[in-house]
């Protein structure tokens, strides 16, 4: 039977100023493995209108995909 790794508690980011500039995708990936965005900050960043437009664009792109 495999042992589960204990999950470490993530550090909560409450402001965008707490997020550093990343020099590579690997550095950013390592950062987000140990950090999480607070619900309050996420709600400020989330825009339902943008998500709706993005989903619409994805559907249009799938309909025009001719690689099949």
Backbone atoms as SQL, in Angstrom:
CREATE TABLE atoms (id INTEGER PRIMARY KEY, chain TEXT, resi INTEGER, resn TEXT, atom TEXT, x REAL, y REAL, z REAL);
INSERT INTO atoms VALUES
  (1, 'A', 1, 'UNK', 'N', 0.826, -1.168, 0.000),
  (2, 'A', 1, 'UNK', 'CA', 0.000, 0.000, 0.000),
  (3, 'A', 1, 'UNK', 'C', 0.884, 1.250, 0.000),
  (4, 'A', 2, 'UNK', 'N', 0.518, 2.215, -0.882),
  (5, 'A', 2, 'UNK', 'CA', 1.289, 3.449, -0.975),
  (6, 'A', 2, 'UNK', 'C', 0.897, 4.408, 0.136),
  (7, 'A', 3, 'UNK', 'N', 1.905, 5.087, 0.663),
  (8, 'A', 3, 'UNK', 'CA', 1.635, 6.116, 1.656),
  (9, 'A', 3, 'UNK', 'C', 1.347, 7.431, 0.943),
  (10, 'A', 4, 'UNK', 'N', 0.381, 8.140, 1.433),
  (11, 'A', 4, 'UNK', 'CA', 0.093, 9.458, 0.889),
  (12, 'A', 4, 'UNK', 'C', 1.042, 10.477, 1.487),
  (13, 'A', 5, 'UNK', 'N', 1.490, 11.385, 0.634),
  (14, 'A', 5, 'UNK', 'CA', 2.311, 12.479, 1.133),
  (15, 'A', 5, 'UNK', 'C', 1.399, 13.432, 1.885),
  (16, 'A', 6, 'UNK', 'N', 1.887, 13.929, 3.004),
  (17, 'A', 6, 'UNK', 'CA', 1.128, 14.937, 3.727),
  (18, 'A', 6, 'UNK', 'C', 1.130, 16.213, 2.900),
  (19, 'A', 7, 'UNK', 'N', -0.043, 16.747, 2.665),
  (20, 'A', 7, 'UNK', 'CA', -0.089, 17.986, 1.899),
  (21, 'A', 7, 'UNK', 'C', 0.252, 19.159, 2.812),
  (22, 'A', 8, 'UNK', 'N', 1.126, 19.986, 2.326),
  (23, 'A', 8, 'UNK', 'CA', 1.543, 21.155, 3.085),
  (24, 'A', 8, 'UNK', 'C', 0.487, 22.239, 2.937),
  (25, 'A', 9, 'UNK', 'N', 0.343, 23.040, 3.965),
  (26, 'A', 9, 'UNK', 'CA', -0.588, 24.146, 3.909),
  (27, 'A', 9, 'UNK', 'C', -0.030, 25.205, 2.971),
  (28, 'A', 10, 'UNK', 'N', -0.873, 25.670, 2.055),
  (29, 'A', 10, 'UNK', 'CA', -0.451, 26.670, 1.092),
  (30, 'A', 10, 'UNK', 'C', -0.431, 28.054, 1.723),
  (31, 'A', 11, 'UNK', 'N', 0.468, 28.875, 1.243),
  (32, 'A', 11, 'UNK', 'CA', 0.547, 30.268, 1.675),
  (33, 'A', 11, 'UNK', 'C', -0.480, 31.052, 0.868),
  (34, 'A', 12, 'UNK', 'N', -1.341, 31.791, 1.535),
  (35, 'A', 12, 'UNK', 'CA', -2.404, 32.526, 0.855),
  (36, 'A', 12, 'UNK', 'C', -1.912, 33.901, 0.415),
  (37, 'A', 13, 'UNK', 'N', -2.095, 34.175, -0.865),
  (38, 'A', 13, 'UNK', 'CA', -1.746, 35.468, -1.444),
  (39, 'A', 13, 'UNK', 'C', -2.986, 36.353, -1.366),
  (40, 'A', 14, 'UNK', 'N', -2.856, 37.498, -0.701),
  (41, 'A', 14, 'UNK', 'CA', -4.003, 38.383, -0.509),
  (42, 'A', 14, 'UNK', 'C', -3.950, 39.631, -1.389),
  (43, 'A', 15, 'UNK', 'N', -2.825, 39.839, -2.068),
  (44, 'A', 15, 'UNK', 'CA', -2.654, 41.019, -2.912),
  (45, 'A', 15, 'UNK', 'C', -1.748, 40.659, -4.089),
  (46, 'A', 16, 'UNK', 'N', -2.008, 41.244, -5.230),
  (47, 'A', 16, 'UNK', 'CA', -1.166, 40.971, -6.397),
  (48, 'A', 16, 'UNK', 'C', 0.267, 41.444, -6.191),
  (49, 'A', 17, 'UNK', 'N', 0.458, 42.403, -5.306),
  (50, 'A', 17, 'UNK', 'CA', 1.819, 42.887, -5.047),
  (51, 'A', 17, 'UNK', 'C', 2.681, 41.827, -4.360),
  (52, 'A', 18, 'UNK', 'N', 2.046, 40.804, -3.790),
  (53, 'A', 18, 'UNK', 'CA', 2.787, 39.708, -3.152),
  (54, 'A', 18, 'UNK', 'C', 3.346, 38.719, -4.175),
  (55, 'A', 19, 'UNK', 'N', 2.846, 38.760, -5.403),
  (56, 'A', 19, 'UNK', 'CA', 3.282, 37.816, -6.442),
  (57, 'A', 19, 'UNK', 'C', 4.503, 38.400, -7.139),
  (58, 'A', 20, 'UNK', 'N', 5.624, 37.671, -7.107),
  (59, 'A', 20, 'UNK', 'CA', 6.858, 38.201, -7.724),
  (60, 'A', 20, 'UNK', 'C', 6.825, 38.092, -9.251),
  (61, 'A', 21, 'UNK', 'N', 7.750, 38.780, -9.890),
  (62, 'A', 21, 'UNK', 'CA', 7.953, 38.599, -11.332),
  (63, 'A', 21, 'UNK', 'C', 8.748, 37.307, -11.500),
  (64, 'A', 22, 'UNK', 'N', 8.338, 36.498, -12.453),
  (65, 'A', 22, 'UNK', 'CA', 8.986, 35.202, -12.661),
  (66, 'A', 22, 'UNK', 'C', 9.906, 35.269, -13.871),
  (67, 'A', 23, 'UNK', 'N', 11.061, 34.607, -13.748),
  (68, 'A', 23, 'UNK', 'CA', 12.032, 34.592, -14.837),
  (69, 'A', 23, 'UNK', 'C', 11.828, 33.405, -15.769),
  (70, 'A', 24, 'UNK', 'N', 11.006, 32.442, -15.319),
  (71, 'A', 24, 'UNK', 'CA', 10.733, 31.278, -16.166),
  (72, 'A', 24, 'UNK', 'C', 9.417, 30.642, -15.738),
  (73, 'A', 25, 'UNK', 'N', 8.884, 29.802, -16.600),
  (74, 'A', 25, 'UNK', 'CA', 7.648, 29.087, -16.262),
  (75, 'A', 25, 'UNK', 'C', 7.886, 28.123, -15.097),
  (76, 'A', 26, 'UNK', 'N', 9.072, 27.538, -15.047),
  (77, 'A', 26, 'UNK', 'CA', 9.382, 26.620, -13.942),
  (78, 'A', 26, 'UNK', 'C', 9.351, 27.342, -12.594),
  (79, 'A', 27, 'UNK', 'N', 9.899, 28.556, -12.563),
  (80, 'A', 27, 'UNK', 'CA', 9.886, 29.334, -11.326),
  (81, 'A', 27, 'UNK', 'C', 8.449, 29.655, -10.918),
  (82, 'A', 28, 'UNK', 'N', 7.627, 30.006, -11.887),
  (83, 'A', 28, 'UNK', 'CA', 6.221, 30.305, -11.598),
  (84, 'A', 28, 'UNK', 'C', 5.495, 29.056, -11.116),
  (85, 'A', 29, 'UNK', 'N', 5.749, 27.928, -11.741),
  (86, 'A', 29, 'UNK', 'CA', 5.123, 26.660, -11.343),
  (87, 'A', 29, 'UNK', 'C', 5.487, 26.301, -9.899),
  (88, 'A', 30, 'UNK', 'N', 6.768, 26.443, -9.562),
  (89, 'A', 30, 'UNK', 'CA', 7.201, 26.139, -8.194),
  (90, 'A', 30, 'UNK', 'C', 6.527, 27.066, -7.187),
  (91, 'A', 31, 'UNK', 'N', 6.373, 28.334, -7.544),
  (92, 'A', 31, 'UNK', 'CA', 5.724, 29.296, -6.658),
  (93, 'A', 31, 'UNK', 'C', 4.269, 28.883, -6.394),
  (94, 'A', 32, 'UNK', 'N', 3.522, 28.566, -7.459),
  (95, 'A', 32, 'UNK', 'CA', 2.099, 28.250, -7.293),
  (96, 'A', 32, 'UNK', 'C', 1.867, 26.875, -6.680),
  (97, 'A', 33, 'UNK', 'N', 2.888, 26.047, -6.598),
  (98, 'A', 33, 'UNK', 'CA', 2.765, 24.773, -5.876),
  (99, 'A', 33, 'UNK', 'C', 2.696, 25.007, -4.374),
  (100, 'A', 34, 'UNK', 'N', 3.172, 26.169, -3.918),
  (101, 'A', 34, 'UNK', 'CA', 3.201, 26.449, -2.481),
  (102, 'A', 34, 'UNK', 'C', 2.331, 27.648, -2.087),
  (103, 'A', 35, 'UNK', 'N', 1.691, 28.285, -3.052),
  (104, 'A', 35, 'UNK', 'CA', 0.878, 29.470, -2.791),
  (105, 'A', 35, 'UNK', 'C', -0.520, 29.305, -3.395),
  (106, 'A', 36, 'UNK', 'N', -1.462, 30.060, -2.851),
  (107, 'A', 36, 'UNK', 'CA', -2.836, 30.047, -3.321),
  (108, 'A', 36, 'UNK', 'C', -3.391, 31.466, -3.245),
  (109, 'A', 37, 'UNK', 'N', -4.359, 31.779, -4.099),
  (110, 'A', 37, 'UNK', 'CA', -4.980, 33.100, -4.102),
  (111, 'A', 37, 'UNK', 'C', -6.170, 33.103, -3.148),
  (112, 'A', 38, 'UNK', 'N', -6.286, 34.141, -2.337),
  (113, 'A', 38, 'UNK', 'CA', -7.418, 34.245, -1.412),
  (114, 'A', 38, 'UNK', 'C', -8.718, 34.392, -2.201),
  (115, 'A', 39, 'UNK', 'N', -9.811, 33.975, -1.605),
  (116, 'A', 39, 'UNK', 'CA', -11.111, 34.068, -2.274),
  (117, 'A', 39, 'UNK', 'C', -11.444, 35.519, -2.601),
  (118, 'A', 40, 'UNK', 'N', -11.134, 36.426, -1.687),
  (119, 'A', 40, 'UNK', 'CA', -11.414, 37.847, -1.902),
  (120, 'A', 40, 'UNK', 'C', -10.657, 38.379, -3.121),
  (121, 'A', 41, 'UNK', 'N', -9.380, 38.014, -3.257),
  (122, 'A', 41, 'UNK', 'CA', -8.590, 38.445, -4.413),
  (123, 'A', 41, 'UNK', 'C', -9.104, 37.778, -5.679),
  (124, 'A', 42, 'UNK', 'N', -9.417, 36.503, -5.616),
  (125, 'A', 42, 'UNK', 'CA', -9.942, 35.783, -6.788),
  (126, 'A', 42, 'UNK', 'C', -11.219, 36.439, -7.284),
  (127, 'A', 43, 'UNK', 'N', -12.118, 36.802, -6.358),
  (128, 'A', 43, 'UNK', 'CA', -13.374, 37.442, -6.750),
  (129, 'A', 43, 'UNK', 'C', -13.127, 38.784, -7.430),
  (130, 'A', 44, 'UNK', 'N', -12.094, 39.505, -7.002),
  (131, 'A', 44, 'UNK', 'CA', -11.747, 40.771, -7.659),
  (132, 'A', 44, 'UNK', 'C', -11.183, 40.546, -9.059),
  (133, 'A', 45, 'UNK', 'N', -10.480, 39.440, -9.251),
  (134, 'A', 45, 'UNK', 'CA', -9.844, 39.161, -10.540),
  (135, 'A', 45, 'UNK', 'C', -10.792, 38.516, -11.544),
  (136, 'A', 46, 'UNK', 'N', -11.785, 37.797, -11.044),
  (137, 'A', 46, 'UNK', 'CA', -12.691, 37.032, -11.897),
  (138, 'A', 46, 'UNK', 'C', -13.683, 37.958, -12.581),
  (139, 'A', 47, 'UNK', 'N', -13.821, 37.826, -13.884),
  (140, 'A', 47, 'UNK', 'CA', -14.773, 38.619, -14.647),
  (141, 'A', 47, 'UNK', 'C', -15.632, 37.668, -15.482),
  (142, 'A', 48, 'UNK', 'N', -16.907, 37.457, -15.100),
  (143, 'A', 48, 'UNK', 'CA', -17.762, 36.518, -15.818),
  (144, 'A', 48, 'UNK', 'C', -17.927, 36.862, -17.301),
  (145, 'A', 49, 'UNK', 'N', -17.903, 38.156, -17.635),
  (146, 'A', 49, 'UNK', 'CA', -18.055, 38.564, -19.040),
  (147, 'A', 49, 'UNK', 'C', -16.895, 38.028, -19.876),
  (148, 'A', 50, 'UNK', 'N', -15.678, 38.137, -19.338),
  (149, 'A', 50, 'UNK', 'CA', -14.496, 37.647, -20.060),
  (150, 'A', 50, 'UNK', 'C', -14.578, 36.136, -20.221),
  (151, 'A', 51, 'UNK', 'N', -15.010, 35.424, -19.170),
  (152, 'A', 51, 'UNK', 'CA', -15.122, 33.968, -19.270),
  (153, 'A', 51, 'UNK', 'C', -16.150, 33.573, -20.333),
  (154, 'A', 52, 'UNK', 'N', -17.262, 34.280, -20.390),
  (155, 'A', 52, 'UNK', 'CA', -18.300, 33.985, -21.383),
  (156, 'A', 52, 'UNK', 'C', -17.748, 34.183, -22.794),
  (157, 'A', 53, 'UNK', 'N', -17.023, 35.287, -23.008),
  (158, 'A', 53, 'UNK', 'CA', -16.430, 35.550, -24.319),
  (159, 'A', 53, 'UNK', 'C', -15.385, 34.493, -24.679),
  (160, 'A', 54, 'UNK', 'N', -14.583, 34.081, -23.713),
  (161, 'A', 54, 'UNK', 'CA', -13.560, 33.059, -23.970),
  (162, 'A', 54, 'UNK', 'C', -14.208, 31.734, -24.337),
  (163, 'A', 55, 'UNK', 'N', -15.257, 31.334, -23.626),
  (164, 'A', 55, 'UNK', 'CA', -15.952, 30.084, -23.941),
  (165, 'A', 55, 'UNK', 'C', -16.565, 30.132, -25.330),
  (166, 'A', 56, 'UNK', 'N', -17.123, 31.274, -25.696),
  (167, 'A', 56, 'UNK', 'CA', -17.702, 31.441, -27.027),
  (168, 'A', 56, 'UNK', 'C', -16.624, 31.299, -28.101),
  (169, 'A', 57, 'UNK', 'N', -15.464, 31.900, -27.855),
  (170, 'A', 57, 'UNK', 'CA', -14.362, 31.821, -28.811),
  (171, 'A', 57, 'UNK', 'C', -13.871, 30.377, -28.950),
  (172, 'A', 58, 'UNK', 'N', -13.772, 29.666, -27.851),
  (173, 'A', 58, 'UNK', 'CA', -13.322, 28.269, -27.882),
  (174, 'A', 58, 'UNK', 'C', -14.278, 27.427, -28.722),
  (175, 'A', 59, 'UNK', 'N', -15.587, 27.639, -28.554),
  (176, 'A', 59, 'UNK', 'CA', -16.574, 26.895, -29.354),
  (177, 'A', 59, 'UNK', 'C', -16.397, 27.190, -30.839),
  (178, 'A', 60, 'UNK', 'N', -16.204, 28.477, -31.187),
  (179, 'A', 60, 'UNK', 'CA', -16.016, 28.833, -32.598),
  (180, 'A', 60, 'UNK', 'C', -14.753, 28.181, -33.153),
  (181, 'A', 61, 'UNK', 'N', -13.691, 28.169, -32.364),
  (182, 'A', 61, 'UNK', 'CA', -12.445, 27.558, -32.829),
  (183, 'A', 61, 'UNK', 'C', -12.616, 26.054, -33.036),
  (184, 'A', 62, 'UNK', 'N', -13.343, 25.394, -32.150),
  (185, 'A', 62, 'UNK', 'CA', -13.560, 23.959, -32.309),
  (186, 'A', 62, 'UNK', 'C', -14.366, 23.671, -33.568),
  (187, 'A', 63, 'UNK', 'N', -15.334, 24.548, -33.877),
  (188, 'A', 63, 'UNK', 'CA', -16.169, 24.330, -35.059),
  (189, 'A', 63, 'UNK', 'C', -15.381, 24.513, -36.346),
  (190, 'A', 64, 'UNK', 'N', -14.330, 25.322, -36.318),
  (191, 'A', 64, 'UNK', 'CA', -13.556, 25.573, -37.539),
  (192, 'A', 64, 'UNK', 'C', -12.294, 24.709, -37.629),
  (193, 'A', 65, 'UNK', 'N', -12.096, 23.812, -36.668),
  (194, 'A', 65, 'UNK', 'CA', -10.920, 22.942, -36.684),
  (195, 'A', 65, 'UNK', 'C', -11.051, 21.936, -37.822),
  (196, 'A', 66, 'UNK', 'N', -10.151, 21.956, -38.776),
  (197, 'A', 66, 'UNK', 'CA', -10.239, 21.092, -39.956),
  (198, 'A', 66, 'UNK', 'C', -9.184, 19.987, -39.952),
  (199, 'A', 67, 'UNK', 'N', -8.587, 19.748, -38.818),
  (200, 'A', 67, 'UNK', 'CA', -7.528, 18.727, -38.753),
  (201, 'A', 67, 'UNK', 'C', -8.098, 17.324, -38.737),
  (202, 'A', 68, 'UNK', 'N', -9.382, 17.152, -38.619),
  (203, 'A', 68, 'UNK', 'CA', -9.976, 15.809, -38.494),
  (204, 'A', 68, 'UNK', 'C', -9.994, 15.059, -39.797);
